[in-house]
Amino acid sequence: MRTRVIELADGQDRAGAGNLRTMAMVGPRARAEKPRPLPLIALRWRDVHATLAAAREVGVAVVAIDTQRDRVAGSMWIAAKPGMINVGVVGRHGQCDLFLDGDAALSLRHLVLIVEPATDWGGPGGADVRYRLIDLRTGSGFVDEAGRMLEAATALGPAFVMVGRYLLLCFPTGGDEWPLELDAAMAMLPERIYVDERDAEPDRWQRQRRGFAEGTNVEDTSVKPIGASVITAVRGPARARIAAVDGGEAKIGQFELTSRLGHDVIDVGAEALRRGLLLGRYSRCDTAGARSLALERISRVHVLVIEIAGRVWMIDAASTNGIAVGGKTVRVHAVHDGERVDLGGAGVVCWRVDRAV
């Protein structure tokens, strides 16, 4: 069974969309325009439904709508895997799973969607699937339905966010089928409740009502939505320092970086690992200044390292030359103490554990 299904919009061409296409990232707009996803879903529901209908296994489907051109720009479906995370990368680089090349405000590698390991899920629309949206420290992040700019979010149920001019509609799959009829689908759509990490207690989920259903006619229906979709905003990837633990927290391990140019060490604390670290040669990465990774075969943002479910994962962030373990190319890998991971055939990362995560 395929665990990743990608659909590009008509006419899209990944050729030439590599690192040399742009050399600068456009910063965030002065004020993020408040998106209106429900009318856009109503207009494009048949396109959205086609993606959801094709994804019958447990996972997360993402449909990208270009809000300026009022069209579907592409979609991806990421399966939930037993004992493993699964990922999809969004951005303007040709290696990204969801390739969105029409907005210079997007970074080449902008956002990672991580589907957490599969459990005994069930419920309407696969509502119990847990997934994360993590900005790759772009500076512009993504915007939730309340207009807040976020670095990361953990979601249960559907979530709608803006990345540049694109509306990303995230739907868990593998549960009850979504109806083709628009009114019935809108009646089934849960309310999206966006909360901060510090407010993420279940009783507050019921009390806080955020979103922008106000001012639209799409949800004017006598049928109650099923349950609620809770999206928790969390802090994004941590900023570590070479040979130093950020913020003075206790060290739990370290990454040793080796190439023909030299050797560097990053000490890592538990909080930094939980939030995620970026390895690459770009200034926004935690390895910025590491001599060992100053090689062209190492992408500007090459790897996201993050702790999920008690394991340390290395995720290929749509790098040009990939990552490999034991000579085998991998997209996602749970790294073990003392294990060596090859970055693009140019540098080696080794994870050393001081104590358990």
C-alpha positions in Angstrom: 0.0 0.0 0.0 1.3 3.5 -0.8 1.8 5.7 2.2 2.1 9.0 0.4 -0.1 10.2 -2.5 0.6 13.5 -4.3 -1.5 15.3 -6.9 -0.2 18.4 -8.6 -2.4 21.0 -10.3 -2.6 21.0 -14.1 0.4 22.6 -15.7 2.7 22.5 -12.7 6.3 21.7 -13.5 8.9 20.8 -10.8 11.8 21.2 -13.3 14.1 24.1 -12.3 12.5 24.4 -8.9 15.7 23.6 -7.0 17.9 25.7 -4.7 19.1 28.0 -7.4 15.6 29.2 -8.4 15.5 31.9 -5.6 18.3 33.1 -3.4 16.2 35.1 -0.9 13.2 34.6 1.2 10.4 37.2 1.2 9.5 38.2 4.7 6.0 38.1 6.2 3.4 40.6 5.1 2.8 43.6 7.4 -0.6 42.2 8.2 -1.9 38.8 7.4 -5.2 38.9 5.5 -7.9 37.1 7.3 -8.8 34.0 5.3 -12.3 32.8 4.7 -12.0 29.0 4.2 -15.7 28.0 4.5 -16.8 29.8 1.4 -13.8 28.5 -0.5 -14.6 25.0 0.7 -18.1 25.4 -0.5 -16.9 26.5 -3.9 -14.4 23.7 -4.2 -16.1 21.0 -2.2 -16.2 18.5 -5.2 -12.5 18.9 -5.6 -11.9 18.4 -1.9 -14.3 15.5 -1.8 -12.5 13.7 -4.6 -9.3 13.8 -2.6 -11.0 12.6 0.6 -12.9 9.9 -1.3 -9.7 8.5 -2.7 -8.1 8.3 0.8 -9.8 5.4 2.4 -7.0 4.5 4.8 -6.1 6.2 8.1 -4.1 9.3 7.5 -4.3 13.0 6.7 -5.3 14.6 3.4 -4.3 18.1 2.6 -5.9 20.2 -0.2 -4.2 23.5 -1.2 -6.4 26.2 -2.6 -4.8 29.2 -4.3 -7.0 32.0 -2.9 -5.9 34.5 -5.6 -6.7 32.3 -8.5 -9.6 30.5 -6.8 -8.4 27.0 -7.8 -7.0 23.9 -6.3 -3.2 24.1 -6.5 -2.5 20.5 -5.4 -3.1 17.9 -2.7 -1.3 15.2 -0.7 -2.4 12.3 1.4 -0.1 11.1 4.2 -0.8 7.6 5.7 -0.7 6.9 9.4 1.8 4.0 9.9 2.0 1.6 12.9 5.0 2.4 15.0 6.2 5.1 12.6 5.6 8.7 11.9 4.9 9.8 8.3 5.6 13.2 6.8 4.8 15.5 3.9 6.7 18.7 3.1 5.1 21.9 1.7 7.0 24.6 -0.1 8.4 26.0 -3.4 11.2 23.5 -3.8 10.8 20.8 -6.5 11.5 18.1 -3.9 8.5 19.1 -1.7 5.6 16.8 -1.6 3.1 19.6 -1.9 4.8 21.9 -4.5 3.3 25.4 -4.4 5.3 27.7 -6.6 3.0 30.7 -7.1 3.8 32.8 -4.1 7.3 34.2 -3.4 6.3 34.7 0.3 6.7 30.9 0.7 10.1 29.5 1.5 11.5 26.7 -0.6 10.9 24.4 2.3 8.2 26.0 4.4 6.1 23.6 6.4 6.2 19.9 7.5 3.1 17.9 8.3 3.8 15.0 10.6 1.2 12.2 11.1 1.9 10.5 14.4 2.2 6.7 14.7 -1.1 4.9 14.1 -3.1 3.6 17.1 -6.6 2.1 17.3 -8.3 5.1 15.8 -11.9 5.5 14.9 -14.6 8.1 14.7 -16.2 10.4 12.2 -13.9 11.3 9.3 -10.9 9.7 11.1 -11.3 12.4 13.8 -8.9 10.7 16.2 -5.9 11.0 13.9 -3.3 13.1 15.6 -0.9 15.2 13.4 1.4 18.2 13.6 2.0 21.2 11.5 5.6 22.6 11.9 6.9 25.7 10.3 10.5 25.3 9.2 11.5 28.5 11.0 10.7 30.6 8.0 9.8 33.9 9.8 6.4 34.0 8.3 5.0 30.7 9.6 1.4 29.9 9.0 -1.9 31.6 10.0 -4.8 29.9 11.8 -8.5 30.8 11.4 -8.2 33.4 14.2 -5.5 35.2 12.2 -2.7 34.3 14.5 0.7 33.6 13.1 1.9 30.2 14.4 5.2 28.2 14.4 3.6 24.9 15.1 0.3 23.2 16.0 -0.9 19.8 17.0 -4.3 18.9 15.7 -7.1 16.3 16.2 -9.7 16.6 13.5 -9.8 19.0 10.5 -7.6 22.1 10.5 -7.5 25.0 8.1 -4.5 27.3 7.9 -3.0 29.9 5.5 0.5 29.6 4.1 1.2 32.7 2.0 -1.8 32.9 -0.4 -2.6 29.2 -0.1 -5.3 27.8 2.1 -4.4 24.4 3.4 -7.4 22.2 4.2 -6.3 19.3 6.5 -8.7 16.4 6.9 -8.0 13.2 8.8 -9.1 10.2 6.8 -10.0 6.6 7.5 -13.3 7.1 9.3 -16.8 7.8 8.0 -17.0 8.9 4.4 -17.7 12.5 3.7 -20.9 13.1 1.7 -20.7 14.6 -1.8 -23.7 16.9 -1.1 -22.4 20.3 0.2 -25.1 20.9 2.8 -24.6 17.5 4.3 -20.8 17.9 4.3 -21.0 21.2 6.0 -23.3 19.8 8.6 -20.8 17.0 9.4 -17.9 19.4 9.5 -16.8 19.9 13.2 -16.2 23.3 14.6 -12.5 24.1 14.6 -11.3 25.3 18.0 -7.8 26.8 18.1 -6.2 27.2 21.5 -2.8 27.9 22.9 -0.7 25.2 24.5 -1.2 26.7 28.0 -5.0 26.6 27.5 -5.1 23.1 26.2 -7.2 21.5 28.9 -10.4 19.7 27.7 -12.8 22.0 29.7 -11.3 25.1 28.1 -11.7 23.5 24.6 -15.5 23.5 25.3 -15.5 27.1 26.5 -13.4 28.8 23.8 -14.9 29.4 20.5 -12.6 30.8 17.8 -12.8 30.9 14.1 -14.4 32.8 11.3 -17.7 31.1 10.6 -19.2 34.5 11.5 -20.1 36.5 8.4 -20.6 33.4 6.2 -23.7 31.6 5.2 -22.1 28.2 4.7 -22.7 26.9 8.3 -26.3 28.2 8.5 -27.8 24.8 9.0 -30.1 23.2 11.5 -27.9 20.1 11.8 -25.3 20.2 14.6 -21.7 19.5 13.6 -20.2 16.2 15.0 -17.9 16.9 17.9 -15.1 19.5 17.7 -11.8 19.7 16.0 -9.1 20.9 18.5 -6.0 22.5 17.2 -3.3 23.4 19.8 -0.8 26.0 19.0 2.7 25.1 20.3 6.1 26.6 20.1 8.0 25.7 17.0 11.5 24.3 16.3 14.0 25.3 19.0 17.1 27.4 18.4 20.1 25.6 19.7 23.8 26.6 19.6 26.9 24.8 18.5 28.4 23.0 21.6 25.9 24.6 24.0 22.4 23.8 25.3 20.0 26.6 24.6 18.6 28.3 27.7 20.7 26.3 30.1 18.5 23.2 30.2 20.0 19.8 31.1 21.6 18.0 28.2 20.2 14.7 27.2 22.4 14.0 24.2 24.4 15.5 21.4 24.8 15.5 17.6 28.2 15.0 16.2 28.6 16.4 12.7 31.5 15.2 10.5 32.6 15.9 6.9 35.8 16.6 5.0 35.6 20.2 6.2 35.7 19.4 9.9 33.8 18.2 13.0 31.2 20.0 15.1 29.0 19.1 18.1 25.5 20.2 19.1 24.4 19.6 22.7 20.7 19.0 22.9 18.2 19.5 25.7 14.9 17.7 26.2 12.7 20.8 25.4 14.7 21.6 22.3 14.3 18.0 21.0 10.6 18.1 21.7 10.1 21.3 19.7 12.5 20.2 17.0 15.9 21.2 15.6 16.9 22.0 12.1 20.1 20.8 10.5 21.4 22.4 7.3 23.6 25.2 6.1 21.1 28.0 6.2 21.2 30.8 8.8 17.8 29.7 10.3 19.2 26.2 11.1 20.6 25.2 14.4 23.8 24.2 12.6 24.3 27.7 11.2 28.1 28.3 11.5 28.9 24.6 11.7 31.9 24.2 9.4 31.2 20.5 8.8 27.9 21.2 6.9 29.1 24.1 4.8 28.9 22.0 1.6 26.7 22.4 -1.5 25.4 18.9 -1.2 23.9 19.8 2.1 20.6 21.7 1.6 20.0 25.0 3.3 17.3 23.2 5.4 18.2 19.5 5.2 16.8 17.7 8.2 14.2 18.2 11.0 15.1 16.3 14.2 12.2 15.9 16.6 11.2 13.7 19.6 7.8 12.1 19.1 6.3 9.2 21.1 9.6 8.7 23.1 11.8 8.3 20.0 14.1 10.7 18.2 13.2 11.1 14.5 15.3 12.5 11.6 13.1 13.8 8.8 14.3 14.7 5.4 13.0 18.2 4.9 12.7 17.9 1.0 16.5 18.1 0.7 18.0 18.0 -2.8 20.4 15.0 -2.0 18.5 13.2 0.7 19.6 11.3 3.8 20.7 7.7 4.0 21.2 5.1 6.8 23.5 2.1 6.0 23.6 3.1 2.4 19.8 3.1 2.0 17.9 6.3 1.3 15.2 7.2 3.8 12.6 9.9 4.2 12.0 9.3 8.0 14.2 7.4 10.4 14.1 6.7 14.2 17.7 7.3 15.1 19.4 5.2 17.8 22.4 5.9 20.1 25.6 5.9 18.1 23.9 5.5 14.7 25.3 7.4 11.7 23.1 9.2 9.2 24.5 10.4 5.9 23.4 13.8 4.7 23.5 14.1 0.9 26.6 12.0 0.6 28.6 14.8 2.0 28.3 14.9 5.8 27.6 12.4 8.6 25.4 13.0 11.7 25.7 10.8 14.7 23.3 10.9 17.7 24.8 10.3 21.1 22.5 9.7 24.1 23.4 11.0 27.5 20.1 10.0 29.1 16.7 8.8 28.0 14.3 11.3 26.4 
